[in-house]
Amino acid sequence: MTQSKMLESLYFDGKYQLASGEQLELRNPADGGSLGSFAEADPNDVDAAVQSAKAALPGWSASTPAERSAVLLRWAQELSSRAEELAQLESAQTGKPIRLAREFDVPGTIDNTEFFAGAARQLGGLAAGEYSAQHTSMVRREAIGVVGSIAPWNYPLQMAAWKVLPAIAAGNTIVLKPSELTPGTTLAFAEAATAAGLPNGVFNVVAGRGLGTGEALVSHPDVAMTSFTGSTAVGRKIMELASAGGKRVHLELGGKAPMLVFEDADLEAAAQGAVAGSMINAGQDCTAVTRAYLHVSLIDRFIERVSELLAKLRIGDPLNPDTDLGSLISVRHRDRVAGFVDRAVAAGAVLHTGGRVPEGTPSAAAYYSPTLLSGATQDSELVQQEIFGPVLVVLPFESEDQAIRLANDTPFGLAASVWTKDVARAMRTSSAIQAGCVWVNDHIPIISEMPHGGYKASGFGKDMSVFSLEEYTNLKHVMIEREGQAVKAWHRTVFSNPAR
Ligand code: NAD
């Protein structure tokens, strides 16, 4: 029997360290092959990483915005010089198409790093002023402390970047736990930070599973804030755990994004948008289109066109630049996705295309074909729950009010899109939809300057943009008495005798 390659997995004090937890195997989900194994961080390893972050905090939080910005700019250059290596690693550990990793994950991370280099110098607030005649008031934004962060497997590099960059741009230090399925690019991200001159201990990585490594990080007494991206169920557990220590919590959770296609929409644009928006990253995207609500007059033509486009998607080897759809993250997750589809069909939903493992798929490979369904009821699990796979369900509506009601009728509220040529309708519907992002005539694009985050069961807290910087700061009011009097006017409320 051959021994699998040992991978380094614990990073603090600016270098790799030996972890002492259980050995975990990393697999490429597109073929089931081993990528190596690593030791997960046990609670003592987590403590050592937190102590490294704690030791780095006074120096880093006292550095000037210009100094932080300079490191972040060099970090972006480091990432650019390692772009192809990062894309290959991201594709191997997730099974996603190399084109997506090269054109979205890696450049998105580099752009975010450059954005926060600028944003670090733009921490805004109120102008100082005399809001009372006797005082000058000003606000200060200060770092919170050591942040403990937990990230998911669907966009491992970008999700790490969304957590780490605003935290450290604002002067905090951080310990991040990537998903146990995908630690590789997060560790490479940390190495690049050290190479760029980020002081040791500012950004540390502990790899391991949620129950052991993750819970040790969230509940560590020296961790002042927990920021989390992942499922709603785990997010709620983390909130409970963090609340025991009274910690600040930032949660980016699951989604079930609708698209609303009105009778005046460009149907071809909506069909193209539905396919790209639902199949990106094999549907393992928290903002992916999952529910397409169509005006009844368009529904048949939409199903026909979307089925045609789905049939053209090339599913297969993620490293082939022509591949459109890679594998899902694991066979276990693929079987969970298939379970939703099978139960929906058994309950009477109509399967237009997909709904199966592609022919010839080896048993260890996690592929699932692009799937289109209709005829499900609004209250079914297919329409209500996050499936997180290449599955789109089409549903009808007759009026704008009904469309809004159906769009808002799930526990989630992360993202949505409206498709219409009527500007007034675009304005009305984008304000009525309860979600953190609403696109008009598009679905998916994100940009570093704009906030990303949910409503309702999709969480709270914003990633990217200057708004995420605010999440990672404490706001302090400093009030300076400006008359130099021993007895102040307001003392009357305490002393009745003015001649004391
Ligand atoms: P998950 O919730 O299963 O795991 C997320 C992370 O939490 C992993 O690192 C995992 O190891 C860790 N974890 C699990 N249990 C834990 C515990 N008890 N204590 C501490 N940590 C624990 O999610 P996933 O399957 O990795 O990712 C998919 C989910 O992430 C989907 O629900 C998706 O919508 C969501 N997501 C949301 C956003 C967003 O911005 N809102 C972005 C990407 C992914």
Residues whose N, C-alpha, C, O or C-beta is under 5 A from the ligand:
A	BS01	NAD	I150 A151 P152 W153 K177 P178 S179 E180 G208 R209 G210 L211 G214 E215 T229 G230 S231 T232 V234 K237 E252 L253 G254 G255 C286 S458
